[in-house]
Amino acid sequence: MEYNTLITTILEEFSLKKLNDAINRFCAMHPNLAIPGLMRYIVISNALLYIVSMFDQSGLLWGFLAMDAAAVLRGQIWRLVTYVLIPVGGTPLSVLLSLIFYYWLGESMERLWGSAKFTFYYVSGTLLSALASILALFLDGYAFRLYGAVYVNAALFFAFALTYPEAMVRLFYIIPVKMKWLAILEAVLYGVSVAQGIAAGQWGRALTPVIALLNLFIFFSPDFLRRAEQVRAHNRREAVQFRRAVKEQKREKGYNHKCTVCGRTDTDCPDLQFRYCSKCAGYHCYCEEHIFNHVHFTE
């Protein structure tokens, strides 16, 4: 099964598009559940807690708010959401720039989606990350604490990159890079994390990024389906054009395949194998002696 066909099948089988439609209807029918300017409150809370942490070296406050699966199961349910109020650790400058960056992403997506849909996206990402932490406890036998909205911010980052792939940001605050390239790099890193978890037999660790980013797949399932269908349609057109070219060649010249280098055909040499080079621009056929020994055509 082709990769794009597999993605389409998964999205259709799990009805992610239907779930996305239901979420859109829910947000439209319940606008009062929105928290306008949610990202502003998250960023302010992060900044305040970081300032407090500079004077409180004990870490008790962060420990009280962090997502701890074992503590949640003991009844400390506030941890399911309060962990996103903790800033991701770093120097004051890196924390400040990070807060500015994610505030910009959040405000942009809220203007695009509306407060209700953005609130649903952020809150669902928060709960999914917490659920992933609890699942990891059951699967791997140990609990890891979440300090800060790492996966929630990643889902926000991917959402912006999928919506505005050509938007420019500055890598290390110096090098201009398009969002789509940063998103690809981030996706590769998450893929490596999943692969490492599987290789180590830690299924909770492997599933954590997948579950934490599930809201991304739900919200963008119509886009994924549309793009997969576009690729499938393009491949079908290419296959039809290829078969048509072969038939016309046989009808006009009396052979199916002809080596671009030596000129031998399957009519002259019926025992000779012929292949088409995938690296050449257009359709160029080569015999078995030249398929790996020729200069590639470029457009």
N, C-alpha and C positions, 0 to 999 in steps of 0.2 A: 504494500500500500504506500502511495506517495506521501511525503511528509505533510503537504498542505491538505491532502485528502484526510489524513489522520487527524489533523487539527480540527478540520471542519466536522468530522464525525464526532469527536469528543465534545465539541461545543454544542452540537445538535442533540447528542444523546443525553447529556446532562442538562439540557434545556436552559443553558445560561442566558440565551437571548430572551427567553420567556421570563426568566427571573429578572433580567434587566428591565424589561417592559413593565413588570409588576412594581419594581422599585420606582420607576419614573411616574407611574400612576399614583403610588403612595405619596411621593413627594409633592405631586401636584395637588392632591386632595388634602394634605396636611401641612400647609406652609407654616402654621404656627409652631411646629416642632423644630423649626430651624433656629440656629443660633447665629444671627448675623454677626459678621466679623469674628468668627470662631478662631481663625488663625491668629488674630491680634491678641486674643486672650491667652492662647497657648504660648505665644512668643513672650508676652509679658510675664507669665508665670515662670517660664524657663529662665528669663533674665533675673527675676527676683530670687528664685531658688539658687541660682549660681552665685549671686551676691551674698546670700545667707551662708552658703557653703564656704565662702572665703573667711567667714568669722567662726563658723562651727566646723571644726576639724574632726569631730567625732563621727560624722556621717550618719547619725541617728535619724535625722529627718529624711534623707534620701532612702535609708533602709526602711523607714516606715511607709514610704510612698511607692517603692519599687514593686514591680510585678514578681511575686514569689508564688509559684504554683502550690507548694506545700502549705504556705500560709493562707492562700485563698481557700483551699480545701478545709482548713481549720476555721473558716468563717470570716476571714479578713477580706471581704469582697470588694472593698474600696480600691484595692490594688489593681483590679481589672481595668481601671481607667486612670488612676492617679499617676501611674508611672510615666505617662506622656508629658507630665508637667516637669519632669526632671530633664535638664539640658544634657546633651551628649558631652561627655568630658573633653577637656582640652584647655588650651591657653585662653585667656580672656579675649584676645583678638580673634582666634578661630571660632570661639563660641559666638561672638558678636556677628561675624560675617556669616556663619551658618544660620543664625536666627534671621538675619536680613534676607538671606537667600530663600529660606523656606517660607518666610512671610510673603515674599514676592510671589512664589509659586502658589501658595494658598489663596491669596487675594485674587490672582489671575484666574484660577479655576473657579472660585466663587462667583466672580463676575460673569464667567462663561456659563456655568451650570445653574446659578442661583443659590441662595443660602440653604434652602432645604436639601437639595441634592448634594451639595458639598458637605453639609453637616452629616448626612447619612454616610457619605463616603468615608469621611474621617473617623466617625464613631465606629462604623463597621470594621474599618481597618484596625482600630484600637482593640476591639473585642476579639477579632480574629488573631491578632498577635498574642493576646493573652491566652486564647484557646490553644494556640500552637505550643505555648509554654507548658500548659497543663498536659497536653497530649504527649509532649516529650518526657514528662515525668513518668507517665504510665509505660511508655514504650522503652525508654532507656534506663529507667530506674533512678534517675537523679534530676533535681530541679535546678535550672539556671535562672538567675534573676535578670529581669529586664530593667535597665536604667536608661530611660529616655525612649523616644518614639523612633527607634532606628528603622524598623520595618514599616511603620506608618508613614514616615517621611519618604522612605523608598517608594512606596505605593504612590505618594503624591508626586514624587519626581518622575516616575514612569508615566503617570497620567498626563503631566505637562508635556513630556517628551513625545508622547503619542499624539497629542493635540497640536503641538507646535514644534515639529521635528527640526525645522530650519532655524529656530530661534538661536541666537548666539549668546554664549556665556564665556567667561574667562576662566580657563583652567589654571589653578594656582594663582588666580586673580591677575594673570598676565597674558596667557596664551588664549586667543579667541578660538572657541570650538563650538560646533553645532550640537544642539541638545541630543540629536539622534545618535551621534557617535558616543557621547557620554553614556546614553542609555544602553547602547550595545555593550560597552565595556562593563557597565554595572550588571547587565544580564549575564554576561560571561562569568563574572565573579560569583554571582549567585548560583550559576550552574556548577561551577567548581565546588562550591560549598555543599551542594546537594550530592554531588558525586563522591566527595570525601566522606560524607555521612554514610552513604550506602556502602562504600568500601570498608568503613570501620564497623559496619553492622549496627550503626546508631540511627535507627529509622526515625526516631523523634527529631534528631538533628537534621536529617535529610528532608523531612516533611515540613519543618518549621517555616522556611522561606515560602514554600508552595502555599501552605495554609494562610500565612500572614498576608500574602499578596493575592488571595483569592478574590477580594473585592475588585482588584484591577481587571482580572479576567471577566468578571461579571459585567462591570460597567462598560468595558470595551469589547465585549463579545460581538456586537453587530459590526464593528470595524474589522475585527479579526476574520469574521465570516466573509465579509465583503472583499477583503484583500485576498483571502484564500481562494475565493471564487474567481477573482480577476486573474490570479496566477494559473488556475486550472483552465480558464478560458483561453489564456495566452498559449499554454502548452498544447491545447487541442488545436488551435489555429496553426501552430508550428508543425504539428504532426500531419495535419491535412495538407498543408503546403508541401511538406516533404514527400508524402505519398504521391501527390499530384506531379511533382517534379520528376520522380522516378518513372511514373507511367508515361509521361510525355517524352522522356529520354528514350525509353524502350521503343515507343511507337515511332519516333523520328530517326533514331540511330541504330536500332536493332540490338541494343544491349541494355542491361540493367545498371551495371557498374563499370566505371573506367578509372584507372589509376591516374591521378593528376600529374604524377612525376614521370612514370615510364610509359603511360598510354595503353597498357594492357587492359583488356576487358574480360568480363566473365564469359563472353561468347568465345573469345580466342583461347582463354585458359579457364575452362570450367572447374578445374580442381583448385584454383587459386582463390583464397579468401580475401574479401574486400571489406573495408570499414570506413566510416565517415568520422572525420576528426572533430571532436567537440570543442577544440580550442581555436579552430579556424573560423573566421567570419564567413557566414554563408554555408552552403553545403558542398564540401570538397571530399571526394572519395580517394582512398589510397589502398594499394594492395598490401598484403601482409608484410612485404619487405620494406615498404616506405611509410607505413602508418605511424611508426615511431621515429622516422628519419626523414623529416622534411621541414621546410620553412613554413611557418604558420601564416595564413592570410589574415590581414587586418583590414578593418574598415577605413 
